Amino acid sequence: MSYIYPPATPYVHIAGRPERFAARRVYCVGWNYADHVREMGAEPAREPPVFFMKPSDALVPNGGEVRYPSATENLHYEVELVVAIGVVGANVDASDASKVIFGYAVGLDMTRRDLQAHAKKHGQPWALSKGFDQSAPISALHLAAAVGHPTEGGIWLNVNGEGRQDGDLSQMIWNVPEIIQHLSGFFELRPGDLVFTGTPAGVGTVERGDRLKGGIEGIDTLEITLS
C-alpha cells in the first residue's frame, strides 16, 4: 500500500519574529536596471516589465549551501530586492501598492546563463535557465513597518570578498509600486507571494566553492556557498 503526503510548504524566516512567511509564488522581473540591460547586449527601454517565475521550493535560507546545478557551464548570480506580499491585491494602482506589501528581503536570482542565451536566441521560455532547484536564495524578511518602503539605497554583491555588483535601488527602470501595478494586472497577488525586482549590472560566472555575499542598504545581507 502506498501513501501520498502533501509536500512541506516552503517558507522564509521573518526577522525578529518566531512566525514564518509561507511562500506561495515567486515572481521575478527581468531587465529592470539600465546598466544590466546594456551588459546583456540590449538597450534599455521603458516598455512593460518582463516577468517570469521560479518554484517556491527553489528558495534557500540565508547562510545555506547551494548545489551547483546540472546542465550548465555558466552559472550566474543576480542580487535583487525581494518584495513580500501580505494581503490580496488585484489591479492594484501604484499609489496603493504599499498597502499590499508585507516586507522586504535580499534575494539571489541564480541563472543558468548559457541555457538562457539559447532560449532567447530561439524564442523559447526561460524556465530551465531560471526555475531550477535552489535557484532563489533569500534573506529573512524585514517588515515594511520597520524598514519602510525603500526607493533608494545601495545594492551590492561580492564573490569571495571581491566586489562584483554595486548599484542603487533608485536605478530601477520600474520601481516597486509600478511593478506591483503591472503584475497585479496579470495575477491576483496573495499573501505568500514574493517578487524579485531585478538586478543591477555586474553579473558574472561563479564556480563550486565560491562564497557569495550580497546586501541592500537598510534591509539585510545574504550569504551562500556553492557546493
Secondary structure by P-SEA (a helix, b strand, c coil): cbbbbcccbbbbbcccccccccccbbbbbccccaaaaaaaccccccccbbbbbbcccccccccccccccccccbbbbbbbbbbbbcccccccccccccccccbbbbbbbccaaaaaaaaaaacccccccccccccccccccccccccccccbbbbbccccccccbbbbcccccccaaaaaaaaaacccccccbbbbcccccbbbbbcccbbbbbbccccbbbbbbcc
